[in-house]
């Protein structure tokens, strides 16, 4: 069982806005250190971390493309160095959503979605599982959505 002397650490992918930001706030309010992952929204991620810190929580922004194997490894390593090993992984990031009708969608559009929503969780889970197994504790939460 994990030591209770260390504050838990959560990584929330796609946390700079929307549901990811709300999840990051909720985790921080539960006394969990939060790694706020973002891909391109630097200002929003930094603003969220500032809000969490102003409320007494601990949060830091971490930029990474969660579909890139090397960036996922670097992300998990950076979080580990700055906040501690990841105990909770919230897979919330979404890739580019085609804002077109289902009738106009192509097979390539669907494959792009499949590629993101399967690859990203796999890469991140592979990075955090060794620590979770070592301490015999961890949580992986996968959020899914689709815009059509």
Backbone torsions as a table, in degrees:
resi	resn	phi	psi	omega
1	UNK	NA	147.5	-178.4
2	UNK	-67.8	147.8	178.2
3	UNK	-69.1	134.1	179.9
4	UNK	-81.8	-4.0	-179.4
5	UNK	-77.8	-13.2	-179.1
6	UNK	-109.1	133.7	176.9
7	UNK	-67.7	135.4	179.4
8	UNK	-64.6	154.8	179.8
9	UNK	-124.0	132.4	177.6
10	UNK	-119.8	139.7	170.1
11	UNK	-109.7	123.1	177.1
12	UNK	-113.2	112.9	178.4
13	UNK	-78.8	145.3	-178.4
14	UNK	61.6	44.7	-172.2
15	UNK	-98.4	4.7	-174.2
16	UNK	-76.4	-13.8	-178.2
17	UNK	-157.1	171.4	173.2
18	UNK	56.8	-137.0	-177.2
19	UNK	-60.9	-39.5	179.1
20	UNK	-59.7	-41.5	178.4
21	UNK	-66.1	-40.5	178.8
22	UNK	-64.6	-40.0	178.0
23	UNK	-64.9	-43.9	179.0
24	UNK	-59.7	-43.7	178.3
25	UNK	-61.7	-44.8	-178.6
26	UNK	-64.0	-42.5	178.6
27	UNK	-63.9	-44.3	179.6
28	UNK	-62.3	-37.2	179.6
29	UNK	-70.1	-16.3	176.5
30	UNK	-95.4	19.3	176.7
31	UNK	65.8	37.6	176.8
32	UNK	-111.5	134.5	175.2
33	UNK	-71.9	132.7	-173.0
34	UNK	-118.4	126.0	171.3
35	UNK	-94.7	114.7	-177.9
36	UNK	-93.4	102.5	178.9
37	UNK	-85.0	141.4	175.4
38	UNK	-147.2	161.3	177.7
39	UNK	-104.1	-51.9	-175.1
40	UNK	-128.7	-14.4	-173.7
41	UNK	-90.6	63.9	-177.6
42	UNK	-55.4	-49.6	-177.2
43	UNK	-60.2	-43.6	-179.1
44	UNK	-66.4	-39.6	179.3
45	UNK	-65.8	-44.3	179.1
46	UNK	-64.8	-39.8	178.6
47	UNK	-63.1	-42.6	178.2
48	UNK	-61.8	-44.7	-179.7
49	UNK	-63.3	-39.0	177.5
50	UNK	-62.5	-42.2	178.3
51	UNK	-63.6	-43.6	179.9
52	UNK	-64.1	-43.7	179.9
53	UNK	-64.6	-37.2	178.5
54	UNK	-65.3	-25.2	178.1
55	UNK	-90.0	5.1	177.8
56	UNK	94.4	3.0	-180.0
57	UNK	-90.9	174.9	177.6
58	UNK	-117.5	122.5	179.2
59	UNK	-152.0	143.7	176.4
60	UNK	-137.6	144.0	177.0
61	UNK	-84.3	144.5	178.4
62	UNK	-139.2	116.0	179.9
63	UNK	-85.5	134.0	174.5
64	UNK	-168.7	145.6	169.4
65	UNK	-86.7	110.0	-173.6
66	UNK	-79.1	9.0	171.7
67	UNK	-105.2	3.4	-179.8
68	UNK	-107.7	121.0	-174.8
69	UNK	-58.2	-45.7	-179.1
70	UNK	-65.8	-39.0	179.6
71	UNK	-68.5	-35.6	176.5
72	UNK	-64.5	-43.0	178.7
73	UNK	-63.3	-43.5	179.3
74	UNK	-66.4	-37.4	178.4
75	UNK	-61.2	-51.2	-178.0
76	UNK	-64.6	-38.5	177.8
77	UNK	-64.6	-43.4	-179.9
78	UNK	-64.8	-42.6	177.3
79	UNK	-61.2	-44.7	179.6
80	UNK	-59.0	-41.4	179.9
81	UNK	-69.4	-38.2	-172.6
82	UNK	-93.6	-33.7	-177.0
83	UNK	-118.8	-23.2	-175.6
84	UNK	118.4	169.5	-179.2
85	UNK	-61.8	147.0	-175.7
86	UNK	-79.2	123.9	177.6
87	UNK	-99.8	-29.2	-175.8
88	UNK	-130.9	125.7	177.5
89	UNK	-116.0	120.4	176.2
90	UNK	-109.8	110.6	-178.8
91	UNK	-88.0	93.5	-174.1
92	UNK	-116.4	-17.4	-174.5
93	UNK	-60.4	143.2	173.7
94	UNK	-124.0	145.0	178.3
95	UNK	-82.2	-175.2	177.5
96	UNK	-58.1	126.6	-179.2
97	UNK	-99.2	126.6	177.9
98	UNK	-75.7	113.1	179.9
99	UNK	-86.6	66.1	178.8
100	UNK	-134.1	161.0	-179.8
101	UNK	-69.8	156.9	178.7
102	UNK	-59.3	-32.9	179.8
103	UNK	-66.5	-29.4	-178.6
104	UNK	-90.5	-9.0	-177.8
105	UNK	-68.8	144.5	176.9
106	UNK	-107.1	166.5	176.2
107	UNK	-60.6	-36.7	178.2
108	UNK	-61.2	-40.2	176.7
109	UNK	-58.6	-43.5	-179.3
110	UNK	-69.2	-40.2	178.5
111	UNK	-64.1	-36.9	177.2
112	UNK	-62.1	-40.6	177.9
113	UNK	-66.2	-46.3	179.3
114	UNK	-59.7	-44.7	-179.7
115	UNK	-57.3	-46.4	-178.3
116	UNK	-68.5	-50.0	-171.8
117	UNK	-74.4	-10.1	174.7
118	UNK	-106.0	-41.3	-176.3
119	UNK	-67.9	-48.6	-177.4
120	UNK	-58.5	-50.2	178.2
121	UNK	-60.9	-39.0	179.4
122	UNK	-62.1	-49.7	-177.2
123	UNK	-61.8	-44.1	-179.1
124	UNK	-70.2	-41.7	179.0
125	UNK	-62.0	-40.9	178.5
126	UNK	-59.9	-32.5	-178.5
127	UNK	-77.5	-34.8	-175.1
128	UNK	-92.7	-20.6	-175.9
129	UNK	-61.0	-38.8	-180.0
130	UNK	-56.0	-44.2	178.7
131	UNK	-66.4	-43.7	-179.4
132	UNK	-61.1	-41.1	178.5
133	UNK	-67.6	-41.1	-179.3
134	UNK	-59.4	-41.0	-178.5
135	UNK	-93.7	0.8	-179.7
136	UNK	56.5	35.0	177.6
137	UNK	-160.1	140.2	175.3
138	UNK	173.0	161.9	178.6
139	UNK	-136.3	134.3	173.1
140	UNK	-124.4	120.6	-176.9
141	UNK	-118.6	122.3	-177.3
142	UNK	-108.9	116.6	178.5
143	UNK	-97.0	132.3	179.4
144	UNK	-126.9	142.7	174.9
145	UNK	-154.5	163.3	178.7
146	UNK	-147.3	136.9	176.6
147	UNK	-111.4	122.6	176.1
148	UNK	-138.2	NA	NA
